[in-house]
Amino acid sequence: MFKKIIYLLLTLACGILILSPLLDFQYFLSPGDHGRELFAFKKTMDGAAVYKDFSWMYGLLM
């Protein structure tokens, strides 16, 4: 009986450890700072042209 409880606790601990990255509330925005991209999108929506009105570090297809 004691081995079953230990096995259950280890399984739960491993499951929590493996699945914990999925609990991030900004999962798709989390791998970096996106302030520059959001600023560029806002400027573009306001009518500014890329490379003319503000600088952009990526190529034309990005």
DOPA-98163 format. One record per atom (N, C-alpha, C, O): z negated, x, y negated; atom name; residue number from 1; residue in one letter. Coordinates in steps of 0.02 Angstrom, whole numbers. Each point is the difference from the previous one (the first is absolute). Example, Ala and Ser with C-alpha at 12.3 -4.5 7.8 and 13.67 -1.06 7.14 Angstrom:
% residues 2
<pt zz="-390" xx="660" yy="284" atome="N" num="1" residu="A"/>
<pt zz="0" xx="-45" yy="-59" atome="CA" num="1" residu="A"/>
<pt zz="0" xx="45" yy="-60" atome="C" num="1" residu="A"/>
<pt zz="-33" xx="52" yy="1" atome="O" num="1" residu="A"/>
<pt zz="69" xx="-70" yy="-54" atome="N" num="2" residu="S"/>
<pt zz="-3" xx="42" yy="-59" atome="CA" num="2" residu="S"/>
<pt zz="-37" xx="-39" yy="-55" atome="C" num="2" residu="S"/>
<pt zz="-8" xx="25" yy="-55" atome="O" num="2" residu="S"/>
END
This chain:
% residues 62
<pt zz="0" xx="41" yy="60" atome="N" num="1" residu="M"/>
<pt zz="0" xx="-41" yy="-60" atome="CA" num="1" residu="M"/>
<pt zz="0" xx="43" yy="-63" atome="C" num="1" residu="M"/>
<pt zz="34" xx="-15" yy="-49" atome="O" num="1" residu="M"/>
<pt zz="-73" xx="70" yy="51" atome="N" num="2" residu="F"/>
<pt zz="-4" xx="45" yy="-58" atome="CA" num="2" residu="F"/>
<pt zz="67" xx="34" yy="-13" atome="C" num="2" residu="F"/>
<pt zz="18" xx="10" yy="-58" atome="O" num="2" residu="F"/>
<pt zz="19" xx="7" yy="111" atome="N" num="3" residu="K"/>
<pt zz="65" xx="32" yy="-8" atome="CA" num="3" residu="K"/>
<pt zz="50" xx="-48" yy="-32" atome="C" num="3" residu="K"/>
<pt zz="43" xx="22" yy="-39" atome="O" num="3" residu="K"/>
<pt zz="-47" xx="-85" yy="55" atome="N" num="4" residu="K"/>
<pt zz="45" xx="-50" yy="-29" atome="CA" num="4" residu="K"/>
<pt zz="-12" xx="-7" yy="-76" atome="C" num="4" residu="K"/>
<pt zz="47" xx="-7" yy="-38" atome="O" num="4" residu="K"/>
<pt zz="-109" xx="9" yy="18" atome="N" num="5" residu="I"/>
<pt zz="-16" xx="-6" yy="-71" atome="CA" num="5" residu="I"/>
<pt zz="24" xx="62" yy="-38" atome="C" num="5" residu="I"/>
<pt zz="28" xx="-6" yy="-55" atome="O" num="5" residu="I"/>
<pt zz="-38" xx="65" yy="84" atome="N" num="6" residu="I"/>
<pt zz="24" xx="62" yy="-31" atome="CA" num="6" residu="I"/>
<pt zz="76" xx="-2" yy="-5" atome="C" num="6" residu="I"/>
<pt zz="28" xx="18" yy="-52" atome="O" num="6" residu="I"/>
<pt zz="6" xx="-39" yy="105" atome="N" num="7" residu="Y"/>
<pt zz="73" xx="-4" yy="0" atome="CA" num="7" residu="Y"/>
<pt zz="24" xx="-50" yy="-54" atome="C" num="7" residu="Y"/>
<pt zz="49" xx="14" yy="-35" atome="O" num="7" residu="Y"/>
<pt zz="-82" xx="-71" yy="29" atome="N" num="8" residu="L"/>
<pt zz="18" xx="-49" yy="-50" atome="CA" num="8" residu="L"/>
<pt zz="-9" xx="27" yy="-70" atome="C" num="8" residu="L"/>
<pt zz="43" xx="-9" yy="-43" atome="O" num="8" residu="L"/>
<pt zz="-98" xx="42" yy="30" atome="N" num="9" residu="L"/>
<pt zz="-13" xx="29" yy="-66" atome="CA" num="9" residu="L"/>
<pt zz="50" xx="55" yy="-17" atome="C" num="9" residu="L"/>
<pt zz="24" xx="4" yy="-57" atome="O" num="9" residu="L"/>
<pt zz="-7" xx="38" yy="104" atome="N" num="10" residu="L"/>
<pt zz="49" xx="53" yy="-11" atome="CA" num="10" residu="L"/>
<pt zz="70" xx="-30" yy="-13" atome="C" num="10" residu="L"/>
<pt zz="37" xx="25" yy="-42" atome="O" num="10" residu="L"/>
<pt zz="-20" xx="-77" yy="79" atome="N" num="11" residu="T"/>
<pt zz="64" xx="-33" yy="-10" atome="CA" num="11" residu="T"/>
<pt zz="4" xx="-32" yy="-69" atome="C" num="11" residu="T"/>
<pt zz="51" xx="6" yy="-34" atome="O" num="11" residu="T"/>
<pt zz="-103" xx="-39" yy="13" atome="N" num="12" residu="L"/>
<pt zz="-2" xx="-31" yy="-67" atome="CA" num="12" residu="L"/>
<pt zz="3" xx="53" yy="-54" atome="C" num="12" residu="L"/>
<pt zz="35" xx="-9" yy="-50" atome="O" num="12" residu="L"/>
<pt zz="-71" xx="64" yy="58" atome="N" num="13" residu="A"/>
<pt zz="1" xx="54" yy="-50" atome="CA" num="13" residu="A"/>
<pt zz="69" xx="31" yy="-5" atome="C" num="13" residu="A"/>
<pt zz="24" xx="13" yy="-55" atome="O" num="13" residu="A"/>
<pt zz="9" xx="-1" yy="111" atome="N" num="14" residu="C"/>
<pt zz="67" xx="28" yy="-1" atome="CA" num="14" residu="C"/>
<pt zz="50" xx="-49" yy="-31" atome="C" num="14" residu="C"/>
<pt zz="44" xx="20" yy="-38" atome="O" num="14" residu="C"/>
<pt zz="-51" xx="-83" yy="54" atome="N" num="15" residu="G"/>
<pt zz="44" xx="-51" yy="-29" atome="CA" num="15" residu="G"/>
<pt zz="-8" xx="-5" yy="-76" atome="C" num="15" residu="G"/>
<pt zz="50" xx="-5" yy="-36" atome="O" num="15" residu="G"/>
<pt zz="-111" xx="7" yy="13" atome="N" num="16" residu="I"/>
<pt zz="-12" xx="-1" yy="-73" atome="CA" num="16" residu="I"/>
<pt zz="28" xx="62" yy="-32" atome="C" num="16" residu="I"/>
<pt zz="29" xx="-3" yy="-54" atome="O" num="16" residu="I"/>
<pt zz="-38" xx="61" yy="85" atome="N" num="17" residu="L"/>
<pt zz="25" xx="62" yy="-27" atome="CA" num="17" residu="L"/>
<pt zz="76" xx="1" yy="-3" atome="C" num="17" residu="L"/>
<pt zz="29" xx="24" yy="-49" atome="O" num="17" residu="L"/>
<pt zz="4" xx="-50" yy="100" atome="N" num="18" residu="I"/>
<pt zz="73" xx="0" yy="3" atome="CA" num="18" residu="I"/>
<pt zz="29" xx="-51" yy="-49" atome="C" num="18" residu="I"/>
<pt zz="50" xx="14" yy="-33" atome="O" num="18" residu="I"/>
<pt zz="-81" xx="-72" yy="27" atome="N" num="19" residu="L"/>
<pt zz="28" xx="-54" yy="-41" atome="CA" num="19" residu="L"/>
<pt zz="-25" xx="1" yy="-72" atome="C" num="19" residu="L"/>
<pt zz="23" xx="-41" yy="-40" atome="O" num="19" residu="L"/>
<pt zz="-68" xx="85" yy="22" atome="N" num="20" residu="S"/>
<pt zz="-27" xx="0" yy="-68" atome="CA" num="20" residu="S"/>
<pt zz="52" xx="15" yy="-54" atome="C" num="20" residu="S"/>
<pt zz="-7" xx="-27" yy="-55" atome="O" num="20" residu="S"/>
<pt zz="60" xx="67" yy="66" atome="N" num="21" residu="P"/>
<pt zz="50" xx="8" yy="-54" atome="CA" num="21" residu="P"/>
<pt zz="38" xx="-64" yy="-16" atome="C" num="21" residu="P"/>
<pt zz="27" xx="-6" yy="-55" atome="O" num="21" residu="P"/>
<pt zz="-26" xx="-42" yy="100" atome="N" num="22" residu="L"/>
<pt zz="35" xx="-63" yy="-13" atome="CA" num="22" residu="L"/>
<pt zz="-40" xx="-47" yy="-45" atome="C" num="22" residu="L"/>
<pt zz="26" xx="-52" yy="-20" atome="O" num="22" residu="L"/>
<pt zz="-87" xx="69" yy="4" atome="N" num="23" residu="L"/>
<pt zz="-42" xx="-42" yy="-41" atome="CA" num="23" residu="L"/>
<pt zz="6" xx="15" yy="-75" atome="C" num="23" residu="L"/>
<pt zz="-35" xx="-29" yy="-41" atome="O" num="23" residu="L"/>
<pt zz="80" xx="74" yy="24" atome="N" num="24" residu="D"/>
<pt zz="10" xx="19" yy="-70" atome="CA" num="24" residu="D"/>
<pt zz="31" xx="-60" yy="-38" atome="C" num="24" residu="D"/>
<pt zz="49" xx="-29" yy="24" atome="O" num="24" residu="D"/>
<pt zz="-78" xx="11" yy="-81" atome="N" num="25" residu="F"/>
<pt zz="24" xx="-59" yy="-35" atome="CA" num="25" residu="F"/>
<pt zz="65" xx="11" yy="-36" atome="C" num="25" residu="F"/>
<pt zz="34" xx="-48" yy="-19" atome="O" num="25" residu="F"/>
<pt zz="-15" xx="111" yy="8" atome="N" num="26" residu="Q"/>
<pt zz="65" xx="15" yy="-32" atome="CA" num="26" residu="Q"/>
<pt zz="41" xx="42" yy="49" atome="C" num="26" residu="Q"/>
<pt zz="19" xx="56" yy="-15" atome="O" num="26" residu="Q"/>
<pt zz="-6" xx="-84" yy="74" atome="N" num="27" residu="Y"/>
<pt zz="29" xx="40" yy="53" atome="CA" num="27" residu="Y"/>
<pt zz="67" xx="30" yy="-19" atome="C" num="27" residu="Y"/>
<pt zz="12" xx="59" yy="15" atome="O" num="27" residu="Y"/>
<pt zz="32" xx="-96" yy="-49" atome="N" num="28" residu="F"/>
<pt zz="66" xx="26" yy="-16" atome="CA" num="28" residu="F"/>
<pt zz="0" xx="42" yy="-63" atome="C" num="28" residu="F"/>
<pt zz="47" xx="38" yy="-11" atome="O" num="28" residu="F"/>
<pt zz="-97" xx="-44" yy="-31" atome="N" num="29" residu="L"/>
<pt zz="-4" xx="40" yy="-61" atome="CA" num="29" residu="L"/>
<pt zz="-45" xx="61" yy="7" atome="C" num="29" residu="L"/>
<pt zz="-4" xx="41" yy="-46" atome="O" num="29" residu="L"/>
<pt zz="-30" xx="-35" yy="102" atome="N" num="30" residu="S"/>
<pt zz="-52" xx="51" yy="5" atome="CA" num="30" residu="S"/>
<pt zz="23" xx="72" yy="6" atome="C" num="30" residu="S"/>
<pt zz="-39" xx="44" yy="-19" atome="O" num="30" residu="S"/>
<pt zz="99" xx="-26" yy="43" atome="N" num="31" residu="P"/>
<pt zz="14" xx="71" yy="10" atome="CA" num="31" residu="P"/>
<pt zz="20" xx="36" yy="-64" atome="C" num="31" residu="P"/>
<pt zz="49" xx="38" yy="1" atome="O" num="31" residu="P"/>
<pt zz="-83" xx="-46" yy="-55" atome="N" num="32" residu="G"/>
<pt zz="14" xx="39" yy="-60" atome="CA" num="32" residu="G"/>
<pt zz="-13" xx="-39" yy="-64" atome="C" num="32" residu="G"/>
<pt zz="-22" xx="-57" yy="1" atome="O" num="32" residu="G"/>
<pt zz="38" xx="89" yy="-56" atome="N" num="33" residu="D"/>
<pt zz="-9" xx="-30" yy="-66" atome="CA" num="33" residu="D"/>
<pt zz="67" xx="-31" yy="-20" atome="C" num="33" residu="D"/>
<pt zz="51" xx="33" yy="-1" atome="O" num="33" residu="D"/>
<pt zz="-52" xx="-97" yy="-15" atome="N" num="34" residu="H"/>
<pt zz="61" xx="-35" yy="-16" atome="CA" num="34" residu="H"/>
<pt zz="4" xx="-21" yy="-73" atome="C" num="34" residu="H"/>
<pt zz="39" xx="-45" yy="-17" atome="O" num="34" residu="H"/>
<pt zz="-77" xx="75" yy="-26" atome="N" num="35" residu="G"/>
<pt zz="1" xx="-17" yy="-71" atome="CA" num="35" residu="G"/>
<pt zz="67" xx="13" yy="-33" atome="C" num="35" residu="G"/>
<pt zz="24" xx="-40" yy="-39" atome="O" num="35" residu="G"/>
<pt zz="6" xx="97" yy="56" atome="N" num="36" residu="R"/>
<pt zz="64" xx="18" yy="-29" atome="CA" num="36" residu="R"/>
<pt zz="55" xx="-49" yy="22" atome="C" num="36" residu="R"/>
<pt zz="42" xx="-21" yy="-40" atome="O" num="36" residu="R"/>
<pt zz="-43" xx="2" yy="104" atome="N" num="37" residu="E"/>
<pt zz="50" xx="-48" yy="25" atome="CA" num="37" residu="E"/>
<pt zz="-8" xx="-68" yy="-32" atome="C" num="37" residu="E"/>
<pt zz="49" xx="-32" yy="-20" atome="O" num="37" residu="E"/>
<pt zz="-111" xx="9" yy="14" atome="N" num="38" residu="L"/>
<pt zz="-12" xx="-65" yy="-31" atome="CA" num="38" residu="L"/>
<pt zz="19" xx="1" yy="-74" atome="C" num="38" residu="L"/>
<pt zz="26" xx="-50" yy="-26" atome="O" num="38" residu="L"/>
<pt zz="-38" xx="106" yy="-9" atome="N" num="39" residu="F"/>
<pt zz="21" xx="7" yy="-69" atome="CA" num="39" residu="F"/>
<pt zz="77" xx="-3" yy="-6" atome="C" num="39" residu="F"/>
<pt zz="27" xx="-32" yy="-44" atome="O" num="39" residu="F"/>
<pt zz="7" xx="67" yy="90" atome="N" num="40" residu="A"/>
<pt zz="73" xx="0" yy="-1" atome="CA" num="40" residu="A"/>
<pt zz="28" xx="-70" yy="14" atome="C" num="40" residu="A"/>
<pt zz="49" xx="-20" yy="-32" atome="O" num="40" residu="A"/>
<pt zz="-78" xx="-16" yy="78" atome="N" num="41" residu="F"/>
<pt zz="23" xx="-68" yy="15" atome="CA" num="41" residu="F"/>
<pt zz="-10" xx="-46" yy="-60" atome="C" num="41" residu="F"/>
<pt zz="43" xx="-41" yy="-15" atome="O" num="41" residu="F"/>
<pt zz="-100" xx="49" yy="-19" atome="N" num="42" residu="K"/>
<pt zz="-12" xx="-42" yy="-59" atome="CA" num="42" residu="K"/>
<pt zz="49" xx="17" yy="-55" atome="C" num="42" residu="K"/>
<pt zz="27" xx="-45" yy="-32" atome="O" num="42" residu="K"/>
<pt zz="-14" xx="109" yy="20" atome="N" num="43" residu="K"/>
<pt zz="48" xx="20" yy="-52" atome="CA" num="43" residu="K"/>
<pt zz="70" xx="-26" yy="17" atome="C" num="43" residu="K"/>
<pt zz="36" xx="-22" yy="-45" atome="O" num="43" residu="K"/>
<pt zz="-17" xx="24" yy="108" atome="N" num="44" residu="T"/>
<pt zz="66" xx="-24" yy="21" atome="CA" num="44" residu="T"/>
<pt zz="4" xx="-76" yy="-10" atome="C" num="44" residu="T"/>
<pt zz="52" xx="-25" yy="-22" atome="O" num="44" residu="T"/>
<pt zz="-105" xx="-11" yy="38" atome="N" num="45" residu="M"/>
<pt zz="1" xx="-72" yy="-11" atome="CA" num="45" residu="M"/>
<pt zz="1" xx="-18" yy="-73" atome="C" num="45" residu="M"/>
<pt zz="24" xx="-54" yy="-19" atome="O" num="45" residu="M"/>
<pt zz="-50" xx="98" yy="-24" atome="N" num="46" residu="D"/>
<pt zz="2" xx="-11" yy="-72" atome="CA" num="46" residu="D"/>
<pt zz="68" xx="17" yy="-31" atome="C" num="46" residu="D"/>
<pt zz="11" xx="-11" yy="-59" atome="O" num="46" residu="D"/>
<pt zz="34" xx="39" yy="100" atome="N" num="47" residu="G"/>
<pt zz="67" xx="15" yy="-24" atome="CA" num="47" residu="G"/>
<pt zz="15" xx="74" yy="-11" atome="C" num="47" residu="G"/>
<pt zz="54" xx="16" yy="-23" atome="O" num="47" residu="G"/>
<pt zz="-100" xx="28" yy="39" atome="N" num="48" residu="A"/>
<pt zz="12" xx="71" yy="-9" atome="CA" num="48" residu="A"/>
<pt zz="45" xx="26" yy="55" atome="C" num="48" residu="A"/>
<pt zz="1" xx="-26" yy="56" atome="O" num="48" residu="A"/>
<pt zz="37" xx="78" yy="-71" atome="N" num="49" residu="A"/>
<pt zz="45" xx="30" yy="48" atome="CA" num="49" residu="A"/>
<pt zz="-31" xx="64" yy="27" atome="C" num="49" residu="A"/>
<pt zz="-30" xx="40" yy="-36" atome="O" num="49" residu="A"/>
<pt zz="37" xx="-31" yy="102" atome="N" num="50" residu="V"/>
<pt zz="-27" xx="59" yy="32" atome="CA" num="50" residu="V"/>
<pt zz="39" xx="61" yy="-24" atome="C" num="50" residu="V"/>
<pt zz="61" xx="-4" yy="-11" atome="O" num="50" residu="V"/>
<pt zz="-94" xx="60" yy="2" atome="N" num="51" residu="Y"/>
<pt zz="26" xx="65" yy="-24" atome="CA" num="51" residu="Y"/>
<pt zz="19" xx="-2" yy="-74" atome="C" num="51" residu="Y"/>
<pt zz="6" xx="54" yy="-30" atome="O" num="51" residu="Y"/>
<pt zz="2" xx="-112" yy="0" atome="N" num="52" residu="K"/>
<pt zz="16" xx="-3" yy="-71" atome="CA" num="52" residu="K"/>
<pt zz="-63" xx="-14" yy="-41" atome="C" num="52" residu="K"/>
<pt zz="-14" xx="35" yy="-49" atome="O" num="52" residu="K"/>
<pt zz="-24" xx="-85" yy="69" atome="N" num="53" residu="D"/>
<pt zz="-60" xx="-20" yy="-37" atome="CA" num="53" residu="D"/>
<pt zz="-64" xx="29" yy="29" atome="C" num="53" residu="D"/>
<pt zz="-50" xx="6" yy="-36" atome="O" num="53" residu="D"/>
<pt zz="50" xx="12" yy="99" atome="N" num="54" residu="F"/>
<pt zz="-59" xx="33" yy="30" atome="CA" num="54" residu="F"/>
<pt zz="24" xx="43" yy="58" atome="C" num="54" residu="F"/>
<pt zz="52" xx="-12" yy="30" atome="O" num="54" residu="F"/>
<pt zz="-92" xx="63" yy="-15" atome="N" num="55" residu="S"/>
<pt zz="19" xx="46" yy="54" atome="CA" num="55" residu="S"/>
<pt zz="-20" xx="-28" yy="67" atome="C" num="55" residu="S"/>
<pt zz="-49" xx="-38" yy="6" atome="O" num="55" residu="S"/>
<pt zz="86" xx="57" yy="45" atome="N" num="56" residu="W"/>
<pt zz="-13" xx="-23" yy="68" atome="CA" num="56" residu="W"/>
<pt zz="12" xx="59" yy="46" atome="C" num="56" residu="W"/>
<pt zz="51" xx="34" yy="-5" atome="O" num="56" residu="W"/>
<pt zz="-99" xx="-20" yy="49" atome="N" num="57" residu="M"/>
<pt zz="3" xx="61" yy="40" atome="CA" num="57" residu="M"/>
<pt zz="43" xx="-6" yy="63" atome="C" num="57" residu="M"/>
<pt zz="12" xx="50" yy="33" atome="O" num="57" residu="M"/>
<pt zz="12" xx="-109" yy="-16" atome="N" num="58" residu="Y"/>
<pt zz="39" xx="-9" yy="60" atome="CA" num="58" residu="Y"/>
<pt zz="74" xx="-4" yy="-17" atome="C" num="58" residu="Y"/>
<pt zz="19" xx="-7" yy="-59" atome="O" num="58" residu="Y"/>
<pt zz="23" xx="10" yy="110" atome="N" num="59" residu="G"/>
<pt zz="72" xx="-4" yy="-11" atome="CA" num="59" residu="G"/>
<pt zz="23" xx="-70" yy="-15" atome="C" num="59" residu="G"/>
<pt zz="-40" xx="-47" yy="-7" atome="O" num="59" residu="G"/>
<pt zz="105" xx="39" yy="1" atome="N" num="60" residu="L"/>
<pt zz="29" xx="-63" yy="-21" atome="CA" num="60" residu="L"/>
<pt zz="-7" xx="-55" yy="54" atome="C" num="60" residu="L"/>
<pt zz="-5" xx="-59" yy="-17" atome="O" num="60" residu="L"/>
<pt zz="4" xx="78" yy="79" atome="N" num="61" residu="L"/>
<pt zz="-4" xx="-50" yy="54" atome="CA" num="61" residu="L"/>
<pt zz="-71" xx="-23" yy="14" atome="C" num="61" residu="L"/>
<pt zz="-10" xx="-47" yy="39" atome="O" num="61" residu="L"/>
<pt zz="-39" xx="77" yy="-69" atome="N" num="62" residu="M"/>
<pt zz="-69" xx="-17" yy="14" atome="CA" num="62" residu="M"/>
<pt zz="-22" xx="-62" yy="-37" atome="C" num="62" residu="M"/>
<pt zz="-58" xx="-21" yy="6" atome="O" num="62" residu="M"/>
END
